[in-house]
Amino acid sequence: MSDSEHFKFSNSVLFAPLIGVLTVWSVYWIELLNGTNFNEFGIYPRSLAGLKGIVLSPFIHGSLEHLYNNTIPLVILLAALFYFYKSIALRVVLLGIVLSGVITWGIGRPSFHIGASGLIYVLASFIFFKGIITKHFRLVALSLIVVFIYGSLLWYIFPVKEGISWEGHLGGFLTGLIFALVFDAKVPKPKKYDWEREDYNEADDPFLKHFDADGNFVETPHFSNQESESEDGLQIRYIYKSSEKTDDIEKT
């Protein structure tokens, strides 16, 4: 399968980011409409009641700024995931939400952890590490783009700022790394030229036949049937090769 056949635009590349954005913004709009918040449905570590937040927390945001900061990277990374890794994209998203949530539930501080940033770290981590592992030139380029745009996210897997769930970020980062190692993504095999094959034989190469043993180009002239064939059907070709070097001549 060639690159053009494998990396093709599909409806999922458009609909996956659209559904994700509409969901998180709809939840926030419902909160504003009802004058309430859903923070209590977030992840509360090591609490049975907080287990529901593993699934629900990515859709809950504490403020408009929080929601806006998560929207753009969510759109970009979801689109990249479903375009380049469409065969496993849905598994990465759904299982990524669960596993990153479980890690947050296990290591988090006793507080409600909310927001889609955990999923964003899953996507960024997976796309980066998977591209490096596959060694496909397009996927490696995508990995470098992710580093260039979102490389600063790495600092927030550490407790560098108060009020940010670094535990959720760390859980997402580790989840993406695990998935990159475990999930087998279908990527096109690099094209092999004839000279790269194990059964390649130089003597059968039509291009190399134009050169003699010394590496000199030998042009094979084309004759008409009357000129190239004798009466008995024997074809005769004349190839002229100069064996003497001529002196350089300077003209004034």
DRENLUM-447564 format. One line per 3 residues: number of its first residue (from 0); their letters; for each residue z, y, x of C-alpha. Coordinates in nm, 3 decimals, decimal comma. Layout:
<recs>
NUM) a) Z:Y:X; ...
</recs>
This chain:
<recs>
0) msd) 0,000:0,000:0,000; -0,104:0,336:0,143; 0,108:0,654:0,146
3) seh) -0,104:0,811:-0,129; -0,049:0,511:-0,355; 0,324:0,490:-0,288
6) fkf) 0,425:0,856:-0,291; 0,282:0,964:-0,625; 0,411:1,218:-0,873
9) sns) 0,557:1,057:-1,185; 0,734:1,178:-1,496; 1,072:1,077:-1,352
12) vlf) 1,035:1,337:-1,076; 1,032:1,604:-1,346; 1,257:1,454:-1,611
15) apl) 1,544:1,331:-1,391; 1,636:1,679:-1,261; 1,570:1,829:-1,604
18) igv) 1,803:1,584:-1,780; 2,071:1,632:-1,514; 2,064:2,011:-1,541
21) ltv) 2,051:2,015:-1,922; 2,350:1,779:-1,938; 2,583:1,976:-1,711
24) wsv) 2,484:2,310:-1,864; 2,524:2,174:-2,219; 2,876:2,055:-2,142
27) ywi) 2,968:2,397:-2,005; 2,808:2,569:-2,306; 3,017:2,351:-2,541
30) ell) 3,329:2,455:-2,352; 3,243:2,824:-2,394; 3,150:2,774:-2,759
33) ngt) 3,482:2,609:-2,840; 3,691:2,829:-2,610; 3,829:2,532:-2,421
36) nfn) 3,776:2,337:-2,100; 3,737:1,970:-2,019; 3,922:1,973:-1,687
39) efg) 4,163:1,707:-1,811; 3,867:1,467:-1,830; 3,819:1,494:-1,456
42) iyp) 3,936:1,247:-1,192; 4,312:1,241:-1,151; 4,381:1,020:-0,847
45) rsl) 4,581:0,699:-0,879; 4,638:0,749:-1,249; 4,514:0,519:-1,524
48) agl) 4,434:0,820:-1,741; 4,239:0,970:-1,453; 4,001:0,673:-1,434
51) kgi) 3,784:0,816:-1,710; 3,701:1,104:-1,480; 3,506:0,867:-1,254
54) vls) 3,223:0,878:-1,507; 3,288:1,214:-1,675; 3,381:1,445:-1,386
57) pfi) 3,024:1,513:-1,259; 2,942:1,686:-1,589; 3,246:1,917:-1,590
60) hgs) 3,261:2,250:-1,405; 3,539:2,503:-1,379; 3,333:2,823:-1,382
63) leh) 2,983:2,960:-1,410; 2,969:3,012:-1,034; 3,074:2,651:-0,977
66) lyn) 2,803:2,532:-1,213; 2,534:2,754:-1,063; 2,615:2,648:-0,705
69) nti) 2,569:2,283:-0,803; 2,256:2,328:-1,015; 1,998:2,414:-0,748
72) plv) 2,083:2,139:-0,496; 2,110:1,890:-0,783; 1,756:1,971:-0,897
75) ill) 1,605:1,959:-0,548; 1,777:1,639:-0,437; 1,714:1,452:-0,762
78) aal) 1,344:1,543:-0,747; 1,323:1,427:-0,385; 1,506:1,103:-0,462
81) fyf) 1,283:1,008:-0,757; 0,965:1,101:-0,569; 1,028:0,924:-0,240
84) yks) 1,264:0,644:-0,352; 1,162:0,585:-0,713; 1,222:0,208:-0,697
87) ial) 1,596:0,251:-0,634; 1,655:0,610:-0,749; 1,832:0,525:-1,075
90) rvv) 2,066:0,281:-0,901; 2,154:0,541:-0,640; 2,243:0,796:-0,908
93) llg) 2,440:0,571:-1,146; 2,621:0,361:-0,887; 2,667:0,672:-0,672
96) ivl) 2,860:0,843:-0,950; 3,085:0,539:-0,990; 3,152:0,456:-0,624
99) sgv) 3,205:0,817:-0,512; 3,437:0,862:-0,810; 3,637:0,551:-0,718
102) itw) 3,679:0,674:-0,361; 3,792:1,015:-0,487; 4,036:0,849:-0,726
105) gig) 4,177:0,648:-0,439; 4,217:0,919:-0,172; 4,236:1,244:-0,371
108) rps) 4,526:1,485:-0,403; 4,719:1,482:-0,733; 4,495:1,726:-0,917
111) fhi) 4,192:1,716:-1,148; 3,872:1,673:-0,949; 3,561:1,795:-1,133
114) gas) 3,200:1,889:-1,063; 2,866:1,738:-0,964; 2,916:1,807:-0,595
117) gli) 3,024:1,447:-0,536; 2,685:1,329:-0,664; 2,511:1,596:-0,457
120) yvl) 2,675:1,459:-0,143; 2,566:1,108:-0,243; 2,204:1,223:-0,270
123) asf) 2,202:1,433:0,048; 2,370:1,161:0,252; 2,148:0,883:0,118
126) iff) 1,821:1,074:0,168; 1,916:1,172:0,522; 2,034:0,834:0,647
129) kgi) 1,770:0,630:0,463; 1,489:0,838:0,611; 1,623:0,783:0,963
132) itk) 1,666:0,409:0,902; 1,317:0,352:0,761; 1,151:0,547:1,047
135) hfr) 0,862:0,635:0,817; 0,728:0,971:0,933; 0,737:1,130:0,586
138) lva) 1,090:1,012:0,513; 1,214:1,120:0,856; 1,062:1,463:0,789
141) lsl) 1,245:1,470:0,454; 1,570:1,386:0,633; 1,520:1,678:0,870
144) ivv) 1,449:1,910:0,579; 1,774:1,801:0,410; 1,964:1,871:0,731
147) fiy) 1,799:2,210:0,767; 1,878:2,318:0,410; 2,208:2,141:0,343
150) gsl) 2,345:2,069:0,690; 2,633:2,311:0,632; 2,762:2,083:0,355
153) lwy) 2,900:1,854:0,623; 3,190:2,091:0,688; 3,315:2,053:0,332
156) ifp) 3,398:1,684:0,368; 3,702:1,819:0,553; 3,988:2,025:0,403
159) vke) 3,854:2,360:0,524; 3,889:2,559:0,202; 4,157:2,564:-0,064
162) gis) 4,052:2,474:-0,418; 3,756:2,256:-0,313; 3,767:1,881:-0,360
165) weg) 3,685:1,772:-0,007; 3,789:1,423:-0,115; 3,504:1,417:-0,369
168) hlg) 3,262:1,540:-0,103; 3,379:1,278:0,145; 3,351:1,008:-0,122
171) gfl) 2,994:1,112:-0,196; 2,903:1,128:0,172; 3,037:0,779:0,242
174) tgl) 2,870:0,642:-0,070; 2,530:0,776:0,034; 2,570:0,624:0,380
177) ifa) 2,664:0,285:0,235; 2,369:0,287:-0,003; 2,130:0,382:0,278
180) lvf) 2,245:0,073:0,468; 2,256:-0,165:0,170; 1,968:-0,071:-0,061
183) dak) 1,623:-0,190:0,038; 1,371:0,085:-0,035; 1,003:0,003:-0,069
186) vpk) 0,810:0,217:0,176; 0,444:0,183:0,280; 0,382:0,006:0,608
189) pkk) 0,225:0,221:0,878; -0,148:0,172:0,923; -0,248:-0,048:1,215
192) ydw) -0,571:0,015:1,400; -0,782:-0,272:1,530; -0,671:-0,214:1,890
195) ere) -0,304:-0,249:1,782; -0,348:-0,600:1,641; -0,238:-0,906:1,837
198) dyn) -0,576:-1,078:1,798; -0,769:-0,777:1,929; -1,052:-0,864:2,168
201) ead) -1,213:-0,586:2,371; -1,536:-0,782:2,407; -1,589:-0,772:2,030
204) dpf) -1,520:-0,402:1,993; -1,848:-0,231:1,889; -1,739:0,097:2,044
207) lkh) -1,652:-0,050:2,384; -1,989:-0,223:2,397; -2,138:0,119:2,468
210) fda) -1,971:0,118:2,811; -2,048:-0,092:3,117; -1,797:-0,256:3,351
213) dgn) -1,757:0,068:3,546; -1,678:0,271:3,236; -2,017:0,442:3,223
216) fve) -2,162:0,517:2,883; -2,473:0,313:2,809; -2,692:0,440:2,530
219) tph) -2,876:0,174:2,335; -3,213:0,312:2,233; -3,374:0,230:1,900
222) fsn) -3,736:0,119:1,897; -3,980:0,054:1,620; -4,089:-0,304:1,564
225) qes) -4,428:-0,245:1,731; -4,275:-0,095:2,044; -3,976:-0,324:2,081
228) ese) -4,125:-0,661:2,014; -4,391:-0,844:2,208; -4,646:-1,078:2,056
231) dgl) -4,413:-1,376:2,082; -4,128:-1,190:1,906; -3,933:-1,116:2,223
234) qir) -3,753:-0,779:2,204; -3,748:-0,575:2,525; -3,518:-0,281:2,590
237) yiy) -3,531:-0,055:2,894; -3,209:0,110:3,009; -3,235:0,353:3,298
240) kss) -2,933:0,426:3,510; -2,931:0,667:3,801; -2,754:0,527:4,107
243) ekt) -2,807:0,821:4,342; -2,616:1,149:4,344; -2,818:1,467:4,354
246) ddi) -2,718:1,776:4,546; -2,588:2,072:4,357; -2,839:2,357:4,330
249) ekt) -2,734:2,716:4,301; -2,973:2,958:4,139; -2,965:3,331:4,198
</recs>
